[in-house]
Amino acid sequence: MATSEARQKANLRRMKELMEEIENTIDDSALIDELNELMRKRYPLSLKWHLIIFKSEVERSLKFLEDIRKEEMKIAGKNRKQGKGPKEGLKQIYYKSSDIPGAYRLDYCLVYDTDINQYKWLRCNTPRNTRAKVFTIPKSMIGEDRLHWSEETKQKWGEDSIGQMELVERAINN
């Protein structure tokens, strides 16, 4: 029988595989169900803070994927006419999501700017109806045997001071 640590490693590896499969296929309902099932399991080797961020990033990615799926269904159902862009044009950076025109919300992603210590909406380079790189941050957080703070996570969430405090607390308590 496998140890808890071995099961955790296998589950994290399987989650990463599932995310890659979801990015590469349109028929993804069963894969998403399996991913959600793996998300419900415990991962005691990972820090609680990393697990919270990981789960929120997977949920954000799944919401984004749902929007992509809707877009794919619209495109498959009929040829879509190009909508008119906003009269003033699109900006590269927005500081409020409400300022982004509704038709272009999927073209922007939330990023943390460490220089000004503020979140901002930055225009993404990937087209809105592509599945590629939907799970970039969650996949980058999966390490050899536990979740870790990756460079992609650092770019979005900033430095990992909460995770460092949690490591100190674990060292003191053990």
N, C-alpha and C positions, 0 to 999 in steps of 0.2 A: 504494500500500500504506500502511496506517495505521501510525503510529508506536506505540512501546510506550506512551507516555503517553496517546495517543488510545484505544488498546485498553483500558488500565487504566480510564480514565474511563467508557468504554462498558460494561465489565464491572461496575463499581461501580453504574452507573445501572441495568443489567439486574438486578443482585442486589436492589436496592431495589424494582424493579417486581415481581420474583418474590415477595418477602416480602409485598408488598401483595396480590398475587393469591392467595397461600396463605392469607392472613387472610380472604379473601372467598369461598373456594370449599371444598367438601368433597372434590372429586376433585383431589387435590394430589400424587399420587405422582410424576408426570412433572416437576412443578414443583420438588419437593424434590430429585429427581435432578439437574436442571439447576443448582439452587442449590449442591448439593454439588460439582458439577463446577467451577463458578466459584470456589468456595472454595479449590480445589486450586491455582489459578493464582497466579503471583507478583504482588505489588503493591509494587514498589520505591520508589515515591514516598511511601508511607505509612511511618510509624515502625514498627519491629518490635514495640514494646510495644503500640501501638494495634492492630496486626494480631492479636497474641496475644489481647488483650481482645475484639476483634471476633469472632474465631473461637470463643472460649469462650462468648460471649453467643449466637451463632447456634446452637451446639451445645446450650446450655441451652434456648433457645427451641424447638429441634426436639424435645428430650426432653419439654418441656412440651406441645408440639403432639401428640406421640405419646400422651400421657396423655389429651388432649382427644379425639383420634381414638377411643381405646378407650371413652371415656365416650359419644361419639356413637354408637358401635356398640351399646353396651348400651341406650341410649335407643331407638335405631331397632329393635332386636330385640324389646324387650318394655317394658311400662310398669313402671318401677322403683318399688318401695315406698320410702318415706322411711325411712331408718335413724334410729335413736335417737341423739341427741347425747350427748356425755359428761355424766356426772352433775354434775360441778362447773362445767360451762359452758365456753365457749371464751374464751380471753384474746385481747386485741388484739395483744399482743407476746409472742413466745417468744425465748429466747436460744439454745436448742438445738433442732435439728430433731426430735430423738428425743422431745421433750416434746409435740409437736403430735400429736393423735390421727390415726391413719392415714387415716381417711375424709375428713379435712379438710386434708390436706397441700397439695392443689392450691389451697386458698384463701389460702395464705400465700406471700409472696415475700421473698427475702433482700435486706436493705437495710443499707448502711453508715451508722452513726450517727457523725457527725463530732464531736459533743459529748463522747461517751464513748470514741471511737476503738474501736468494737466493731461487729461485724456482729450483726444481729438479724432475726428472722423477723416480718414485719409483715403483718397481715391485709390482703389486696388488696381493692380495690373492685370489680374485674371479676369476674363470675361464673366459676366454674371451667370451665364447658363452652363458653366463648366463644372464638372465634379472634381476635376484635378485639384489637389491641394486643399480640399475642404477640411480635412482633418490634420493639417500641418502641425498645429500646436499640440494637440493631444498625442499624436504619434511621436513628436520630438520629446515628450515628457517620459515616455516609456523607456526605462533603462534595462540593464541586464537582469536585475532581480527586484527592482522597485521603481517607483516614480521619482523623478528628479527635476530640478529647475533647469530648463534648457535655455539656449540663447534666444530662441523664438519666444519662449515664455517671458524671458527678461525684457525683450523688446516691447511686449504688450503690457505686462504687469509691473515692470520695474524690478528693483533688487529684491532679493528674498530675505528680508529682515525677519519676517514672521517665522519662516522655516528655520532660520538660524537660531532664533529664540527657542523654538520647539526642540531643536537638537540639544541645546544647553539644558533645558528642563528634563529631557530624557536622560542625559548624562548624570544630572543631579539625582534624579529619582531612582536610577539603577545603580 
